[in-house]
């Protein structure tokens, strides 16, 4: 018998919705705080989920964040329907961005999304298919 999740929550994210942007990651942060998670883990999960959420808002049509808490792990999955990532290695480089100028003028799209997720995660998996979308799995060990 495998491990069962202690908690699972889903948060829809709409592409190009800069009004609601950050709401899902704020709810993830509050949830982790309310259940008494260590502050350093909350911080890492909050940063990683915010970056993942903003990538959906900036680049995709729509998607969702799924927070799953396991006995030994915080897992955040960001899955979207969108253009996908044509070169993941390039996208992992700090400062590389395909965000349009209009998004950069709002202060987003600096090319730190995936690198910041990598810094906050114990394990990061990026699955993408050009023309279909991207799935990012962020794992933080407890």
C-alpha positions as CSV (number, residue, x, y, z in Angstrom):
1,X,0.0,0.0,0.0
2,X,1.5,3.3,-1.1
3,X,1.6,6.6,0.7
4,X,-1.6,8.7,0.7
5,X,-1.5,12.4,0.4
6,X,-2.3,14.4,3.6
7,X,-3.8,17.2,1.6
8,X,-4.5,18.1,-2.1
9,X,-5.7,21.5,-3.3
10,X,-6.3,22.7,-6.9
11,X,-6.1,26.3,-8.1
12,X,-7.2,27.3,-11.6
13,X,-5.0,30.0,-13.3
14,X,-6.1,32.0,-16.3
15,X,-3.5,33.2,-18.8
16,X,-3.1,36.9,-19.2
17,X,-5.1,37.6,-16.0
18,X,-2.7,40.0,-14.2
19,X,-5.5,41.1,-11.8
20,X,-5.8,37.6,-10.1
21,X,-2.1,36.8,-10.7
22,X,-0.5,35.6,-7.5
23,X,-3.8,34.6,-5.8
24,X,-3.2,30.8,-6.1
25,X,0.4,31.0,-4.7
26,X,-0.9,33.3,-1.8
27,X,-3.5,30.6,-1.0
28,X,-0.8,27.9,-1.0
29,X,1.4,30.0,1.3
30,X,-1.5,30.6,3.7
31,X,-2.5,26.9,3.7
32,X,1.1,25.8,4.5
33,X,1.3,28.4,7.3
34,X,-2.1,27.4,8.8
35,X,-1.1,23.7,9.0
36,X,2.1,24.7,10.8
37,X,4.8,24.1,8.2
38,X,8.3,25.3,9.0
39,X,8.7,28.9,7.7
40,X,11.7,28.1,5.5
41,X,9.6,25.5,3.7
42,X,6.7,27.8,3.4
43,X,9.0,30.5,1.9
44,X,10.4,28.0,-0.7
45,X,7.0,26.7,-1.7
46,X,5.6,30.3,-1.9
47,X,8.3,31.5,-4.2
48,X,8.3,28.4,-6.4
49,X,4.5,28.4,-6.7
50,X,4.4,32.1,-7.5
51,X,7.0,31.7,-10.2
52,X,5.0,28.8,-11.7
53,X,1.8,30.7,-11.5
54,X,3.2,33.7,-13.2
55,X,4.6,31.6,-16.0
56,X,1.1,30.3,-16.6
57,X,-0.3,33.9,-16.5
58,X,2.4,35.3,-18.8
59,X,2.8,32.4,-21.3
60,X,-0.2,30.1,-21.4
61,X,-3.9,30.2,-22.2
62,X,-4.8,28.6,-18.9
63,X,-3.7,26.0,-16.4
64,X,-3.7,25.1,-12.8
65,X,-1.5,24.7,-9.7
66,X,-2.0,21.6,-7.6
67,X,-0.6,21.5,-4.1
68,X,-0.2,18.0,-2.7
69,X,1.3,17.5,0.8
70,X,2.7,14.0,1.4
71,X,4.1,12.7,4.7
72,X,7.6,13.5,3.5
73,X,7.1,16.0,0.7
74,X,5.4,19.2,-0.5
75,X,4.6,18.8,-4.2
76,X,3.4,21.6,-6.5
77,X,2.4,20.8,-10.0
78,X,1.9,23.6,-12.5
79,X,0.2,22.3,-15.7
80,X,-0.8,24.5,-18.5
81,X,-2.3,24.6,-22.0
82,X,-0.1,26.9,-24.0
83,X,2.8,27.2,-26.5
84,X,5.2,25.0,-24.5
85,X,8.9,25.6,-24.1
86,X,11.0,25.1,-27.2
87,X,14.4,25.0,-25.4
88,X,14.2,24.0,-21.7
89,X,17.9,24.3,-21.2
90,X,17.8,27.9,-22.5
91,X,14.7,28.7,-20.4
92,X,16.6,27.5,-17.3
93,X,19.2,30.2,-17.8
94,X,18.8,33.3,-15.5
95,X,17.6,36.3,-17.5
96,X,16.4,34.4,-20.6
97,X,12.8,35.4,-21.3
98,X,10.3,35.0,-24.1
99,X,7.8,37.4,-22.3
100,X,6.4,40.1,-24.6
101,X,7.5,43.7,-24.0
102,X,4.1,44.6,-22.6
103,X,4.5,42.1,-19.8
104,X,8.1,43.3,-19.1
105,X,6.8,46.9,-18.8
106,X,4.5,45.6,-16.0
107,X,7.5,44.3,-14.1
108,X,7.2,40.6,-15.0
109,X,9.0,38.3,-17.4
110,X,12.6,38.9,-16.2
111,X,13.6,35.4,-17.0
112,X,13.9,34.2,-13.4
113,X,10.8,31.9,-13.2
114,X,12.4,28.5,-13.9
115,X,15.7,29.4,-12.3
116,X,14.0,30.5,-9.1
117,X,11.8,27.4,-9.0
118,X,15.1,25.3,-9.4
119,X,16.6,27.2,-6.4
120,X,13.6,26.6,-4.2
121,X,13.0,22.9,-5.1
122,X,14.8,19.8,-4.0
123,X,13.7,18.3,-7.3
124,X,12.3,20.1,-10.4
125,X,10.9,18.3,-13.4
126,X,9.9,20.2,-16.6
127,X,7.8,18.3,-19.2
128,X,6.8,20.3,-22.2
129,X,5.4,19.8,-25.7
130,X,5.6,22.7,-28.1
131,X,2.2,23.8,-29.2
132,X,0.4,21.9,-26.4
133,X,1.7,23.0,-23.0
134,X,4.0,22.5,-20.1
135,X,3.9,20.6,-16.8
136,X,6.3,21.6,-14.0
137,X,6.7,19.5,-10.9
138,X,8.3,21.1,-7.9
139,X,9.2,18.9,-4.9
140,X,10.3,20.1,-1.5
141,X,11.4,17.5,1.0
142,X,10.1,17.7,4.5
